[in-house]
Each structure stands twice: as structure tokens, then as C-alpha cells.
Amino acid sequence: MSAPAEKGYAIDYLHPAGEPALVPPDSPQWRVFKNPIAMAVGGVAAVLLEFADARIRSGVWDHSIYKIDPIGRSRRTGIAAMAGVYGPASAARRIIGGVNRMHRKVVGETPAGEAYRALDPELLDWVSATAGYGFLEAYHRFVAPVSPADRARYYRDGEAVARLYGVQRPLTSDADFHAMLETLLPRFEAHPINLEFLEIIMSGRAAPTIPKVLHRALARAAVSILPPAVRARLGLGTAFDLTAIDRLMLRAAGKLADRVRDRNAPAWQAAVRLGLPGDFAWRSPAAQRRWFAQRGMQPNAVGVAAT
């Protein structure tokens, strides 16, 4: 399904036929990014991790439409994430290039007077790290366990996309994420914007047809996957504790979403574009390997663009 045609964010995942993606179809990224619960929980966690740093928080608040249209801004961020994993490589590069051009204009000062610019390598690295960690950890906790080997490959397969954004230190492991976090943690601080963001999520404005109870659970789930030291710095106390009912509800929703084979989903249409079964991303890694073996093919021979 094409993404909303706004400001260059239109994506046709079905065409051009055969055009590879930046991430191979047997990657754990294809499995993780197809799940809307993992993407929602992980995306909220990533924003909290980013807003913890005053430079990123100020950059987003002062130089985007986030404060007047947080849902639209978040939706476009999601489109860019999907394009990087499933889109034809040419379309993914176009969208990422557009994001980079916008980021070049983002310069300013925090309320405390510290200069920032969106293309600061430290900030680019952290924004990329928060998304990678958030989506993976949300899938692992609320959908299905991800093995250490698949976690390592998930990070490795994301490097090509991260480099296009200008990231200099793409994650290769969970240890990389925690090392980066340890460096930045002293800068993190509580701020009303963090609470305002969580209030928007809990209000259900992003998806009015979904019960608010699920939105509230989603927000608490996002807080639950923050490293404890970050949660403490942000002052997100017991009001954001994930309840047993929240956990059961989200795991049920995550597992159900993982079984729904949506023919309009980017994962389905990207697979069709590559000549694979539409439900390829929904198949187990063993089933994917069998599909290739039955045709005398190697997985790495299909669907990944040169970088």
C-alpha cells in the first residue's frame, strides 16, 4: 500500500517489480517491523529516549510541527522507517535524503543556551540507536522472544539504512546501545514535554477506533522498556507502571497482530515485489530457509540492494 502522498512521503511497495530493498527479506527486521504493536510501543519508547536529551527535544519542538500535529509528525517518521526496511531502495534513498535535507536546517539553542544541530554525529547516532533498540525490545517483550543471534543480525542488517542517515556508529549489539546510553545519561532530565507526549499517546488521538485502555497500556509498556536509569532520570514513577492486565492485553494483541497476514501491509507488498510469497515475513526463519532451498536459491541472492 502506498504511504500517504504528502511532502514526498509516497511509497509504492509493489513497484518497480524486482527492485531490492535496503534490508534483506529474511532479516529479523522484516519480522519485527511488520508488527504494529512492536512498532507502536518501540516508537513511543524511542521518542522518550530522544526527548531525554534537551538538544533533541528542543530541535524537535522548535523546528517541526510536532507541537501542533504530533500524530502527523509521528506518522511520517513511521513511513520513513518502513521505507528503509521494505521500500524499493531508490524510494528509500529518496525519502531518507529528504529527511536529511530537513535536518540540515535544524540548528538552534536549548532553553539553557546550549547550541545544537540535528546533524551532530552524536545526536544522529543516538536517534538511530533509540529506534533500533525500541522496536526490537518491544517485539521481544510483547510479541515473541528474539534470540541473541537474531538480535545481532537485526542490528547488523540495519547498518545500511543508518549510514544513509549519516549515522557514524550504527548499533551492532545491545552492548553498543548501553555504552552510548552510559555516555549520554548524565545529560538526561525530566521535562513537561515528556509528560505531554505520553498524555497524547494515552488519549488515543493517534488511532481513535482503538479502545483508550489499549493506548494507556501502550504508553506504560513503552515506559517499561526504558532502561531503569533513564526512567528514573525522566521521573516516570509508579503512575506509569505496567500492570499485569496491561501486559496480558499487549501480549495478546502483539501475538494476534503477528498472525494477521495483511495484503496491504508494506511487508506483504515488498515480498510480492521481490517475487516472494506475500506472507514471507510471517513465516518462521526455518520455513523461509526451506522456501529458498526448494528452489536451489541462497537467501542473500534476493532482495537486498548494494550500498
C-alpha contacts under 8 A as a table, 3 or more apart, distances in Angstrom:
res1	aa1	res2	aa2	distance
1	M	11	I	7.72
1	M	12	D	6.44
1	M	13	Y	6.43
1	M	14	L	7.76
1	M	264	N	5.03
1	M	265	A	6.25
1	M	266	P	6.30
1	M	269	Q	7.06
2	S	5	A	7.78
2	S	10	A	5.99
2	S	11	I	4.76
2	S	12	D	4.68
2	S	13	Y	6.59
3	A	9	Y	6.62
3	A	10	A	4.91
3	A	11	I	5.17
3	A	12	D	7.36
3	A	79	I	6.73
4	P	9	Y	6.57
4	P	10	A	5.57
4	P	11	I	7.90
5	A	8	G	6.59
5	A	9	Y	5.70
5	A	10	A	4.34
5	A	11	I	7.86
6	E	9	Y	5.43
6	E	10	A	6.58
7	K	10	A	7.99
8	G	95	I	6.97
8	G	98	G	7.79
9	Y	76	R	7.28
9	Y	79	I	7.16
9	Y	80	A	7.62
9	Y	95	I	6.42
11	I	83	A	7.20
11	I	87	G	7.05
11	I	91	A	6.77
12	D	15	H	5.80
12	D	87	G	7.42
12	D	88	P	7.99
13	Y	86	Y	7.06
13	Y	87	G	5.44
13	Y	88	P	6.60
13	Y	266	P	6.02
13	Y	269	Q	5.47
13	Y	270	A	5.11
13	Y	273	R	6.99
14	L	17	A	6.49
14	L	269	Q	5.18
14	L	270	A	5.80
14	L	272	V	6.60
14	L	273	R	4.77
15	H	18	G	7.66
15	H	19	E	7.35
15	H	88	P	7.37
15	H	273	R	6.12
16	P	19	E	5.65
16	P	88	P	7.29
16	P	273	R	7.10
17	A	273	R	4.78
17	A	274	L	6.51
17	A	275	G	7.94
18	G	273	R	5.47
18	G	274	L	4.65
18	G	275	G	6.82
18	G	303	G	7.52
19	E	88	P	5.55
19	E	89	A	7.02
19	E	273	R	7.14
19	E	274	L	6.79
19	E	303	G	7.15
20	P	88	P	5.66
20	P	89	A	6.01
20	P	274	L	6.81
20	P	302	V	7.42
20	P	303	G	4.12
20	P	304	V	4.88
20	P	305	A	5.16
21	A	24	P	6.61
21	A	84	G	7.60
21	A	85	V	6.63
21	A	86	Y	5.74
21	A	87	G	5.64
21	A	88	P	4.90
21	A	89	A	4.77
21	A	303	G	5.66
21	A	304	V	5.00
21	A	305	A	5.63
22	L	84	G	6.41
22	L	85	V	6.20
22	L	86	Y	7.48
22	L	87	G	7.70
22	L	88	P	7.58
22	L	89	A	5.53
22	L	92	A	7.79
22	L	160	A	6.67
22	L	161	V	6.73
22	L	303	G	7.93
22	L	304	V	5.33
22	L	305	A	5.18
22	L	306	A	7.69
22	L	307	T	7.84
23	V	27	S	6.91
23	V	29	Q	7.59
23	V	30	W	7.86
23	V	84	G	7.48
23	V	85	V	5.32
23	V	86	Y	7.09
23	V	157	D	6.08
23	V	158	G	6.99
23	V	160	A	7.74
23	V	161	V	7.98
23	V	303	G	7.60
23	V	304	V	5.60
23	V	305	A	7.58
24	P	27	S	5.49
24	P	30	W	7.90
24	P	157	D	7.63
24	P	300	N	7.04
24	P	302	V	7.23
24	P	303	G	5.49
24	P	304	V	4.76
25	P	30	W	6.09
25	P	271	A	7.27
25	P	280	F	7.78
25	P	281	A	7.02
25	P	302	V	7.66
25	P	303	G	6.38
25	P	304	V	7.66
26	D	30	W	6.92
26	D	281	A	7.23
26	D	285	P	7.12
26	D	288	Q	6.94
26	D	299	P	6.87
27	S	30	W	5.57
27	S	31	R	7.11
27	S	153	R	7.30
27	S	154	Y	6.65
27	S	157	D	6.91
28	P	31	R	5.02
28	P	32	V	6.16
28	P	150	D	6.26
28	P	151	R	7.69
28	P	153	R	7.04
28	P	154	Y	5.29
29	Q	32	V	5.07
29	Q	33	F	5.83
29	Q	85	V	7.10
29	Q	154	Y	5.58
29	Q	157	D	7.40
29	Q	158	G	7.70
30	W	33	F	5.52
30	W	34	K	6.27
30	W	85	V	6.82
30	W	86	Y	7.43
30	W	267	A	6.82
30	W	281	A	5.85
31	R	34	K	5.78
31	R	35	N	7.37
31	R	281	A	5.43
31	R	282	W	6.71
32	V	35	N	5.86
32	V	38	A	7.02
32	V	39	M	7.88
32	V	135	F	7.11
32	V	136	L	6.67
32	V	139	Y	6.20
33	F	36	P	7.43
33	F	38	A	7.40
33	F	39	M	6.37
33	F	82	M	7.20
33	F	85	V	7.80
33	F	135	F	7.42
34	K	258	D	7.64
34	K	265	A	7.58
34	K	266	P	7.60
34	K	267	A	6.01
34	K	281	A	7.61
35	N	38	A	5.52
35	N	39	M	6.30
35	N	139	Y	7.76
35	N	254	G	7.16
35	N	257	A	6.13
35	N	258	D	5.74
36	P	39	M	4.97
36	P	40	A	5.93
36	P	254	G	7.70
36	P	257	A	6.90
37	I	40	A	5.13
37	I	41	V	6.08
37	I	138	A	7.93
37	I	139	Y	7.76
37	I	142	F	7.88
37	I	143	V	7.97
37	I	250	L	7.61
37	I	253	A	7.10
37	I	254	G	5.35
37	I	257	A	7.21
38	A	41	V	5.35
38	A	42	G	5.67
38	A	135	F	5.73
38	A	136	L	7.55
38	A	138	A	4.91
38	A	139	Y	4.73
38	A	142	F	7.09
38	A	143	V	7.17
38	A	254	G	7.05
39	M	42	G	5.16
39	M	43	G	5.61
39	M	135	F	5.56
39	M	138	A	7.51
39	M	139	Y	7.92
40	A	43	G	5.13
40	A	44	V	6.30
40	A	218	L	7.42
41	V	44	V	5.41
41	V	45	A	6.31
41	V	134	G	7.55
41	V	135	F	7.34
41	V	138	A	5.98
41	V	218	L	5.75
41	V	219	A	7.00
41	V	221	A	6.39
41	V	222	A	4.98
42	G	45	A	5.08
42	G	46	A	6.06
42	G	131	A	7.05
42	G	133	Y	7.72
42	G	134	G	4.00
42	G	135	F	4.17
42	G	136	L	7.32
42	G	137	E	7.08
42	G	138	A	5.23
42	G	139	Y	7.92
42	G	222	A	6.36
43	G	46	A	5.04
43	G	47	V	6.34
43	G	131	A	6.60
43	G	134	G	6.34
43	G	135	F	6.57
44	V	47	V	5.19
44	V	48	L	6.37
44	V	219	A	7.05
44	V	222	A	5.81
45	A	48	L	5.14
45	A	49	L	6.23
45	A	130	T	7.78
45	A	134	G	5.83
45	A	222	A	4.65
45	A	223	V	6.31
45	A	225	I	7.04
45	A	226	L	6.55
46	A	49	L	5.07
46	A	50	E	6.17
46	A	127	V	7.72
46	A	130	T	4.75
46	A	131	A	5.22
46	A	133	Y	7.78
46	A	134	G	5.46
47	V	50	E	5.01
47	V	51	F	5.94
47	V	130	T	7.75
48	L	51	F	5.13
48	L	52	A	6.12
48	L	194	N	6.57
49	L	52	A	5.33
49	L	53	D	7.61
49	L	130	T	6.36
49	L	226	L	7.58
49	L	230	V	7.56
50	E	53	D	5.93
50	E	56	I	6.11
50	E	57	R	6.85
50	E	126	W	7.40
50	E	127	V	6.23
50	E	130	T	7.01
51	F	54	A	6.56
51	F	56	I	5.94
51	F	57	R	4.45
51	F	193	I	7.97
51	F	194	N	6.77
52	A	56	I	7.92
52	A	57	R	7.10
52	A	187	R	7.89
52	A	188	F	4.83
52	A	189	E	5.67
52	A	190	A	6.93
52	A	191	H	7.91
52	A	194	N	7.84
52	A	230	V	7.96
52	A	234	L	6.86
53	D	56	I	5.62
53	D	57	R	6.17
53	D	184	L	7.96
53	D	187	R	6.21
53	D	188	F	5.12
53	D	189	E	6.97
54	A	57	R	4.94
54	A	58	S	5.83
54	A	110	T	6.42
54	A	187	R	7.80
54	A	188	F	7.37
54	A	189	E	7.66
55	R	58	S	5.31
55	R	59	G	6.11
55	R	109	E	7.64
55	R	110	T	6.03
55	R	114	E	7.64
55	R	115	A	7.69
55	R	116	Y	5.68
55	R	117	R	7.92
56	I	59	G	4.99
56	I	60	V	6.15
56	I	118	A	7.45
56	I	123	L	7.14
57	R	60	V	5.37
57	R	61	W	6.04
58	S	61	W	5.05
58	S	62	D	5.68
58	S	63	H	7.97
58	S	109	E	7.56
58	S	110	T	5.72
58	S	111	P	7.88
59	G	62	D	5.43
59	G	63	H	5.66
59	G	64	S	7.75
59	G	106	V	6.43
59	G	107	V	7.16
59	G	108	G	7.24
59	G	116	Y	7.56
59	G	117	R	7.51
59	G	118	A	6.90
60	V	63	H	5.56
60	V	64	S	5.55
60	V	66	Y	6.79
61	W	64	S	6.15
61	W	65	I	7.59
61	W	66	Y	6.20
61	W	67	K	6.19
63	H	106	V	6.19
64	S	67	K	7.64
64	S	73	R	7.93
65	I	68	I	5.52
65	I	69	D	5.62
65	I	70	P	7.03
65	I	73	R	6.74
66	Y	69	D	5.07
66	Y	70	P	4.29
66	Y	71	I	7.76
66	Y	72	G	7.87
66	Y	73	R	5.77
67	K	70	P	5.92
69	D	72	G	5.44
69	D	73	R	6.24
70	P	73	R	5.14
70	P	74	S	6.01
71	I	74	S	5.13
71	I	75	R	6.03
71	I	205	R	7.59
71	I	206	A	5.70
72	G	75	R	5.00
72	G	76	R	6.31
73	R	76	R	5.29
73	R	77	T	6.38
74	S	77	T	5.01
74	S	78	G	6.24
75	R	78	G	5.00
75	R	79	I	6.29
76	R	79	I	4.95
76	R	80	A	6.32
77	T	80	A	5.20
77	T	81	A	6.37
78	G	81	A	5.02
78	G	82	M	6.24
79	I	82	M	5.15
79	I	83	A	6.07
80	A	83	A	5.06
80	A	84	G	6.29
80	A	92	A	7.53
80	A	95	I	6.52
80	A	96	I	6.93
81	A	84	G	5.30
81	A	85	V	6.71
82	M	85	V	5.34
82	M	86	Y	5.86
82	M	87	G	6.94
82	M	266	P	7.20
83	A	86	Y	5.40
83	A	87	G	4.31
83	A	88	P	7.58
83	A	91	A	7.26
83	A	92	A	5.07
83	A	95	I	7.65
84	G	87	G	6.05
84	G	89	A	7.70
84	G	92	A	5.21
84	G	93	R	7.87
84	G	96	I	7.91
84	G	161	V	6.04
85	V	161	V	7.92
86	Y	266	P	6.25
86	Y	267	A	6.17
86	Y	270	A	5.66
87	G	91	A	6.29
87	G	92	A	5.66
87	G	266	P	7.62
87	G	270	A	6.67
88	P	91	A	5.38
88	P	92	A	6.21
88	P	270	A	7.83
89	A	92	A	5.03
89	A	93	R	6.10
89	A	305	A	6.39
90	S	93	R	5.24
90	S	94	R	6.25
91	A	94	R	4.98
91	A	95	I	6.27
92	A	95	I	5.30
92	A	96	I	6.08
93	R	96	I	5.10
93	R	97	G	5.84
93	R	164	L	7.47
94	R	97	G	5.11
94	R	98	G	6.28
95	I	98	G	5.06
95	I	99	V	6.35
96	I	99	V	5.04
96	I	100	N	6.20
96	I	164	L	6.98
96	I	165	Y	6.52
97	G	100	N	5.04
97	G	101	R	6.21
97	G	164	L	7.87
97	G	165	Y	7.74
98	G	101	R	5.10
98	G	102	M	6.38
99	V	102	M	5.19
99	V	103	H	6.20
100	N	103	H	4.94
100	N	104	R	6.30
100	N	165	Y	6.54
101	R	104	R	5.27
101	R	105	K	7.21
102	M	105	K	5.64
102	M	106	V	7.10
103	H	106	V	5.17
103	H	118	A	5.49
103	H	119	L	6.42
104	R	107	V	7.74
104	R	117	R	7.81
104	R	118	A	6.77
104	R	119	L	6.38
105	K	118	A	7.99
106	V	117	R	5.68
106	V	118	A	5.46
106	V	119	L	7.98
107	V	115	A	7.57
107	V	116	Y	5.69
107	V	117	R	4.23
107	V	118	A	6.51
108	G	115	A	5.73
108	G	116	Y	5.52
108	G	117	R	6.52
109	E	112	A	7.57
109	E	113	G	5.29
109	E	114	E	5.14
109	E	115	A	4.30
109	E	116	Y	5.79
110	T	113	G	5.15
110	T	114	E	5.21
110	T	115	A	6.49
110	T	116	Y	7.31
111	P	114	E	7.51
116	Y	120	D	7.40
117	R	120	D	5.55
118	A	123	L	6.67
118	A	124	L	7.02
119	L	123	L	7.05
119	L	124	L	6.21
119	L	166	G	7.76
120	D	123	L	5.37
120	D	124	L	6.21
121	P	124	L	5.03
121	P	125	D	5.96
121	P	166	G	7.47
121	P	167	V	6.56
121	P	168	Q	6.60
122	E	125	D	5.25
122	E	126	W	6.28
123	L	126	W	5.09
123	L	127	V	6.12
124	L	127	V	5.31
124	L	128	S	6.23
124	L	165	Y	7.61
124	L	166	G	6.93
124	L	167	V	5.58
125	D	128	S	5.33
125	D	129	A	6.10
125	D	167	V	5.12
125	D	168	Q	6.47
125	D	169	R	5.95
125	D	170	P	6.60
126	W	129	A	4.91
126	W	130	T	6.08
126	W	180	M	7.34
127	V	130	T	5.28
127	V	131	A	6.53
128	S	131	A	5.45
128	S	132	G	6.30
128	S	162	A	6.60
128	S	167	V	7.21
128	S	170	P	7.30
129	A	132	G	5.19
129	A	133	Y	5.99
129	A	170	P	7.06
129	A	171	L	6.28
129	A	177	F	6.31
130	T	133	Y	5.26
130	T	134	G	5.75
131	A	134	G	5.08
131	A	135	F	6.11
132	G	135	F	5.76
132	G	136	L	6.30
132	G	155	Y	7.18
132	G	158	G	7.94
132	G	171	L	7.83
133	Y	136	L	5.36
133	Y	137	E	5.88
133	Y	174	D	7.59
133	Y	177	F	7.28
134	G	137	E	5.34
134	G	138	A	6.02
134	G	225	I	7.68
135	F	138	A	5.28
135	F	139	Y	6.24
136	L	139	Y	5.24
136	L	140	H	6.12
136	L	151	R	7.69
137	E	140	H	4.98
137	E	141	R	6.12
137	E	225	I	6.98
138	A	141	R	5.30
138	A	142	F	5.81
138	A	143	V	7.50
138	A	222	A	7.71
138	A	225	I	7.12
139	Y	142	F	5.42
139	Y	143	V	4.93
139	Y	144	A	6.21
139	Y	145	P	7.46
139	Y	146	V	7.83
139	Y	254	G	7.97
140	H	143	V	5.97
140	H	144	A	5.22
140	H	145	P	4.53
140	H	146	V	5.40
141	R	144	A	6.66
141	R	145	P	6.68
142	F	247	R	7.66
142	F	250	L	6.29
142	F	251	R	4.69
142	F	254	G	5.94
142	F	255	K	7.75
143	V	251	R	5.84
143	V	254	G	4.79
143	V	255	K	5.21
143	V	258	D	7.37
144	A	255	K	7.45
146	V	150	D	6.10
146	V	151	R	6.22
147	S	150	D	5.15
147	S	151	R	6.09
148	P	151	R	4.99
148	P	152	A	6.24
149	A	152	A	5.21
149	A	153	R	6.30
150	D	153	R	4.96
150	D	154	Y	5.89
151	R	154	Y	5.02
151	R	155	Y	6.47
151	R	173	S	7.28
152	A	155	Y	5.40
152	A	156	R	6.23
152	A	172	T	6.38
152	A	173	S	5.57
153	R	156	R	4.84
153	R	157	D	5.91
154	Y	157	D	5.36
154	Y	158	G	6.50
155	Y	158	G	5.27
155	Y	159	E	6.88
155	Y	170	P	7.96
155	Y	171	L	5.82
155	Y	172	T	5.07
155	Y	173	S	6.30
156	R	159	E	5.60
156	R	171	L	7.41
156	R	172	T	5.53
157	D	160	A	6.97
158	G	161	V	5.60
158	G	162	A	6.24
158	G	170	P	7.89
159	E	162	A	5.02
159	E	163	R	6.05
159	E	170	P	5.83
159	E	171	L	7.49
160	A	163	R	5.32
160	A	164	L	6.58
160	A	307	T	6.57
161	V	164	L	5.29
161	V	165	Y	6.81
162	A	165	Y	5.28
162	A	166	G	6.72
162	A	167	V	5.40
162	A	170	P	6.24
163	R	166	G	5.02
163	R	167	V	4.96
163	R	168	Q	6.73
163	R	170	P	7.36
164	L	167	V	7.24
167	V	170	P	6.08
171	L	174	D	7.52
171	L	176	D	5.66
171	L	177	F	6.42
172	T	176	D	6.41
173	S	176	D	5.30
173	S	177	F	6.90
174	D	177	F	5.16
174	D	178	H	6.42
175	A	178	H	5.18
175	A	179	A	6.07
176	D	179	A	5.12
176	D	180	M	6.22
177	F	180	M	5.24
177	F	181	L	6.12
178	H	181	L	4.84
178	H	182	E	6.05
179	A	182	E	5.15
179	A	183	T	6.57
180	M	183	T	5.31
180	M	184	L	6.51
181	L	184	L	5.20
181	L	185	L	5.68
182	E	185	L	5.32
182	E	186	P	7.86
183	T	186	P	7.28
184	L	187	R	5.66
184	L	188	F	7.03
185	L	188	F	5.31
185	L	229	A	7.94
185	L	230	V	7.12
188	F	230	V	7.45
188	F	233	R	6.26
188	F	234	L	7.28
189	E	233	R	5.52
189	E	234	L	5.51
190	A	194	N	7.31
190	A	233	R	6.12
190	A	234	L	3.99
190	A	235	G	5.78
191	H	194	N	5.67
191	H	195	L	7.26
191	H	234	L	7.15
192	P	195	L	5.21
192	P	196	E	6.16
193	I	196	E	4.88
193	I	197	F	6.03
194	N	197	F	5.16
194	N	198	L	6.37
194	N	234	L	7.89
195	L	198	L	5.08
195	L	199	E	6.08
196	E	199	E	5.00
196	E	200	I	6.30
197	F	200	I	5.17
197	F	201	I	6.48
198	L	201	I	5.05
198	L	202	M	6.14
198	L	219	A	6.37
199	E	202	M	5.08
199	E	203	S	6.01
200	I	203	S	5.18
200	I	204	G	7.04
200	I	205	R	6.74
201	I	204	G	5.84
201	I	205	R	7.01
201	I	206	A	6.97
201	I	215	H	6.36
201	I	216	R	7.28
201	I	219	A	6.33
202	M	212	K	6.80
202	M	215	H	4.99
202	M	216	R	4.49
202	M	217	A	7.97
202	M	218	L	7.74
202	M	219	A	6.21
203	S	212	K	6.58
203	S	215	H	7.08
203	S	216	R	7.57
204	G	207	A	5.69
204	G	208	P	5.50
204	G	210	I	7.29
204	G	211	P	7.50
204	G	212	K	5.44
204	G	215	H	5.67
205	R	208	P	5.47
207	A	210	I	5.80
208	P	211	P	7.39
208	P	212	K	7.95
210	I	214	L	7.09
210	I	215	H	7.60
211	P	214	L	5.65
211	P	215	H	6.94
212	K	215	H	4.95
212	K	216	R	6.22
213	V	216	R	5.19
213	V	217	A	6.23
214	L	217	A	4.97
214	L	218	L	6.02
214	L	246	D	7.81
214	L	249	M	7.64
214	L	250	L	7.58
215	H	218	L	4.94
215	H	219	A	6.32
216	R	219	A	5.23
216	R	220	R	6.37
217	A	220	R	5.15
217	A	221	A	5.99
217	A	242	L	7.01
217	A	246	D	5.14
217	A	247	R	7.72
217	A	250	L	7.23
218	L	221	A	4.97
218	L	222	A	6.23
218	L	250	L	7.35
219	A	222	A	5.17
219	A	223	V	6.47
219	A	240	F	7.79
220	R	223	V	5.06
220	R	224	S	6.13
220	R	240	F	5.11
220	R	241	D	6.05
220	R	242	L	5.23
221	A	224	S	4.90
221	A	225	I	6.58
221	A	242	L	5.94
221	A	246	D	7.78
221	A	247	R	7.61
222	A	225	I	5.53
222	A	226	L	6.88
223	V	226	L	5.39
223	V	231	R	7.08
223	V	236	L	7.63
223	V	240	F	6.77
223	V	241	D	7.73
224	S	240	F	7.99
224	S	241	D	6.99
224	S	242	L	6.48
226	L	230	V	6.30
226	L	231	R	6.06
227	P	230	V	5.42
227	P	231	R	6.48
228	P	231	R	5.10
228	P	232	A	6.17
229	A	232	A	5.16
229	A	233	R	6.26
230	V	233	R	5.04
230	V	234	L	6.20
231	R	234	L	5.15
231	R	235	G	6.19
231	R	236	L	5.59
231	R	237	G	7.80
232	A	235	G	5.11
232	A	236	L	6.47
232	A	237	G	7.58
233	R	236	L	7.97
236	L	239	A	7.41
236	L	240	F	6.36
237	G	240	F	5.96
237	G	241	D	7.21
238	T	241	D	4.99
242	L	246	D	6.01
242	L	247	R	6.69
243	T	246	D	5.00
243	T	247	R	6.27
244	A	247	R	5.12
244	A	248	L	6.25
245	I	248	L	5.15
245	I	249	M	6.01
246	D	249	M	5.16
246	D	250	L	6.07
247	R	250	L	5.26
247	R	251	R	6.05
248	L	251	R	5.25
248	L	252	A	6.09
249	M	252	A	5.21
249	M	253	A	6.14
250	L	253	A	4.95
250	L	254	G	5.84
251	R	254	G	4.94
251	R	255	K	6.02
252	A	255	K	5.30
252	A	256	L	6.05
253	A	256	L	5.10
253	A	257	A	5.99
254	G	257	A	5.15
254	G	258	D	6.19
255	K	258	D	5.03
255	K	259	R	6.61
256	L	259	R	5.32
256	L	260	V	6.59
257	A	260	V	5.29
258	D	261	R	7.87
258	D	282	W	7.21
259	R	282	W	7.14
261	R	268	W	7.65
261	R	279	D	6.33
261	R	282	W	7.21
262	D	265	A	5.30
262	D	268	W	6.81
263	R	268	W	5.57
263	R	269	Q	6.76
263	R	278	G	7.22
264	N	268	W	6.76
264	N	269	Q	6.62
265	A	268	W	5.34
265	A	269	Q	6.31
266	P	269	Q	5.22
266	P	270	A	5.78
267	A	270	A	5.26
267	A	271	A	6.23
267	A	278	G	7.71
267	A	279	D	7.93
267	A	281	A	6.46
268	W	271	A	5.27
268	W	272	V	6.43
268	W	278	G	4.52
268	W	279	D	5.79
268	W	280	F	7.31
268	W	281	A	7.35
269	Q	272	V	5.06
269	Q	273	R	6.17
269	Q	278	G	6.48
270	A	273	R	4.97
270	A	274	L	6.39
270	A	278	G	7.82
271	A	274	L	5.14
271	A	275	G	6.39
271	A	276	L	4.98
271	A	277	P	6.25
271	A	278	G	5.23
271	A	279	D	7.48
271	A	280	F	6.49
271	A	281	A	7.75
272	V	275	G	5.06
272	V	276	L	5.34
272	V	277	P	6.16
272	V	278	G	5.24
273	R	276	L	7.46
274	L	302	V	7.24
274	L	303	G	6.10
276	L	280	F	6.59
277	P	280	F	5.31
278	G	281	A	7.84
279	D	282	W	5.28
279	D	283	R	6.67
280	F	283	R	5.37
280	F	288	Q	6.93
281	A	284	S	7.89
283	R	286	A	8.00
283	R	287	A	5.86
283	R	288	Q	6.20
284	S	287	A	5.11
284	S	288	Q	6.23
285	P	288	Q	5.01
285	P	289	R	6.20
286	A	289	R	5.11
286	A	290	R	6.25
287	A	290	R	5.02
287	A	291	W	6.24
288	Q	291	W	5.12
288	Q	292	F	6.56
289	R	292	F	5.27
289	R	293	A	6.08
289	R	299	P	7.29
290	R	293	A	4.93
290	R	294	Q	5.97
291	W	294	Q	5.40
291	W	295	R	6.74
292	F	295	R	5.31
292	F	296	G	6.19
292	F	297	M	4.95
292	F	298	Q	6.15
292	F	299	P	6.32
293	A	296	G	4.92
293	A	297	M	5.84
293	A	298	Q	7.27
294	Q	297	M	7.69
297	M	301	A	7.04
298	Q	301	A	5.39
298	Q	302	V	7.64
299	P	302	V	5.97
300	N	303	G	7.48
300	N	304	V	7.30
301	A	304	V	7.81
